[in-house]
Amino acid sequence: MKLRLLLALLIPVTFFYSCNTDTNGVGPGSGGSGNNVIVANINGDAWGAEDGYYQTSTNFALEIIGARSTGGRITLVVSPYNGTQTYQLNGITKIMFSENGIDYTSTTGQITVNSDDGQFIEGSFSCEMISNSGSQSLTFTGGQFLAPRR
């Protein structure tokens, strides 16, 4: 009897904790519940965009756009977009970043799209970037996105 009571109490608690949906700060964004649409480490420092979305264009391109309330914007471009897979950055498929009045463009790296259900897109990215003036560089690691469709 005591064993049944103990199991009856532990099963719901175990189920509740197993449903943790922590995605390292990435969540259905546009600001909701403190989640970010895009997160990454930039030169080792955490960065997140609270607002953003994704869209596709008629020329088979995918754009994932994130903005930070304190300034800063990131755009991931995949062209041509052919669904879930890993895309190497090549100048057409690229990542652009802007913060503190400095614009950067990716030189090497990749974007991986893990899922795209037509409502949300989820994946990861990493890259090396250089400022448009050529005087500064950034390294993006651990990049993740979960963005709603616009």
Buried (B, 14 or more C-beta within 10 A) or exposed (E): EEEEEEEEEEEEEEEEEEEEEEBEBBBBBBEEEEBBBBBBBBEEEEBBBBBBBBEBEEEEBBBBBBBBEEEBBBBBBBBEBEEEEEBEBEEEBBBBBBBEEEEBBBBEBBBBBBEBEEEBBBBBBBBBBBBEEEEEEBBBBBBBBBBBEE
